[in-house]
Each structure stands twice: as structure tokens, then as C-alpha cells.
Amino acid sequence: MRYYLLTLLLLLSFSGFSQQYYLFVGTYTEGSPASRGSKGIYVYRFDAATGDATPVSTAMTDNPSYLAIALGGRFVYSVNETHGTEPGGVSAFSFDKASGKLTFIDKQASGGADPCYISVDARRKWALVANYSGGNLSALPIGADGSLHPLTELIQHTGVGPVKDRQEKAHVHSTILSPDQRYLVVADLGMDELSVLRFDHAAVKKPLTPAPDPIVKIQPGYGPRHTTFCPGKPYAYLINELSGMVDAFHYANGKFTLLQAISAHPAGYTGTIGSADIHVSADCRFLYASNRGDANNIAIFAINAATGKLTWKGVVPTQGSTPRNFMIDPTGHWLLVANQNGSNVVFFRIDTRTGMLTPTGKQLSIPAPVCLKMTPVN
């Protein structure tokens, strides 16, 4: 009996520990009233059993508006979106899981102005960066010690779209690896295009080459921003910033085929539009999209497992202004929203049966939060 009790206690202890995560919050440290007082990257300990988060540490760096955590959680990478005041940068940090502290390793030029997105491949060989104002993307090698080396590949986009004040030039907004890590999908808001590139982690200098179907044309004026993939299903989804539309695609081996375009706003919406982020639940049953502008909400869709098409379910206010980035925690029970101009991160509980969101009343007060990432404590 004593053996069984000990085993049960160990299992319960491990179960509780396995629901502990570090939450990283990237912010703007300058550029708006909301950013006043921001230190850079904020680290919290998140308990997925209760939905509570407690502060752990901060790391000072300029405008870490997007973060990437390398597989294993020992290294964290940040863009430094400096708004043209100096060349855009990318910073590397080591992360001590015992203390929860980030330590700066080094910084490299991103190759263009206003880097706004970064991905790191699963083998931690490459950092892949989107430079918004530069209209280009870059590949930076990563050393065995987590350090960044100077970029070895820079791909420049040239083109315009019909929205004169936002599409006057190329604006690369995201660099997202496919689930099998064989392709990089690049959303260009200025050109209304997705670029699809082959990715070779073993390359010495140039890991990116055009895929067989390298360009996916998006409806003119839509302004593509972020993509996401359905786990275990041949579907991908795109949020368009300027139109507030979600495009659903059949996806296989680097090829996108449009299935549907559906608005992330309710019928009759007449306010300003500024859609931002998009994520799919781990079971591929629900899709969520964030809307800024006058909406300040999260749109919720059901995903048809047989077709990949979306059905509108509703919106939930984010309880803050300008929900730029959001995330679903690894357990699939919580959705966290970073309200940039609300200076808060708001926690919602996910009903895994219906996909609907319920505010928990819990939130973090952080100046200009714009990116959320998690890694397990152990």
C-alpha cells in the first residue's frame, strides 16, 4: 500500500509540474505612450492548472516586438524593431530554466528596417527574419552556443498594392515554417502575396530557394499578415490585416489552394479594420483571429474536419485596446491576448467542446505587450 501511495504522489507531483510553463512577453519599449516604462522582455511562470502567472524576471532590449524560443527552451531570440532610427537587429539570449533568467549573448543586423517576425528552425540552425519596412527577409546562422552569426542570405521583395498609404512598397510581415520544416511561408502585406520557399537546414549559407509553386496571389488590397497550419490536417489559414478576411487553403508539400475567404468581423461591421494574428487549436477544431482597429476582439470559427472550411461562431472582446498577438497555451485550455495599447495581457479559458472563450478576470499589467511565447519549465 505504501508503494502505491508513493507512486500516486509522484505521479500527481509530476502532473502538476508538467503543467508549469515560462511565459515570455515581448514589448515595445518606445514609439508610443503605451510603451513608456517598458523594460523589454518579461518572463513569468504560468500554471496551466490554475491559469495563474507570477513574475520571474526581465531582460532589457530595444523593442523586442517578436520572439522565438528554440526547441528545448535554452535559447530565446528577439527582433529589435527600431522604427528606422537605426538598422533593425536580432538579439540572442540564453535562458536558465532553474532561475528563469535571460542572459544576452549577442546581436546581429537583421538586414532591413523594422524587423517584425522571427522563426527558428527545430534544429536551431537558422533564424529567419521578416523586415517589414525593409521589404525583405533574411537568414542568420545560429551557432552551437546559441549565438547569432551575421546573415548569409537576404531576399528582397519589390512591388506595390492598391492601398496607397499601406501598400506603397513591399512589406514582409511574417516568416513561418511549415510543420514539416521543409518550406518557409512569407507573407508580404504590401504586395498581396505569399512567397513559398524551400528550406534546407543543412545549407551552409543559403537555406532558402524558391519552391515549385513559389507565389500565392492574395486578393488585391487584402494585406496578408500571418499564416497558421492545422496540426495533422492538410489545411492552412491566413489573416489579412487590411481587409479583415481569413483565407482558408488546402495545403500540401508547399502548395496552397484557396478553399474559402471569410470575414473575421460580424456582418454589418463598419468600424476600422486592422486584423493581426491567427491560431488554430491543437485538435484542429477551432480557429481564432485577433482584430484591432475599432473592434478589439478575438473572432472564433469552427473548422470542418472534412473540408477545412470555416464557420463563424462569434467574437469576444479582448478587454483592452489593440490586440496584436495572442497565443493558445500548450495544454489547449487557455488563450492569452496581448493588448498593445491597453498595456495588459488578458487570460481567457477555452471551452474545448465548443471553442468559446470566457474571461477569467486575470490579467498582467505590462507596457505595450505585443508578443507571447511559452516553453515548459522542465
Secondary structure by P-SEA (a helix, b strand, c coil): caaaaaaaaaaaaaaaaaabbbbbbbbbccccccccccccbbbbbbcccccbbbbccccccccccbbbbcccccbbbbbbccccccccbbbbbbbcccccbbbbccccccccccccbbbbcccccbbbbbbccccccbbbbbccccccccccbbbbbbbcccccccccccccccccccccccbbbbbbccccbbbbbbbbcccccccccccccccccccccccccbbbbcccccbbbbbbccccbbbbbbccccbbbbcccccccccccccbbbbccccccccccbbbbbbcccccbbbbbbbcccccbbbbccccccccccccbbbbcccccbbbbbbccccbbbbbbbcccccbbbbccbbbbbccccbbbbbbcc
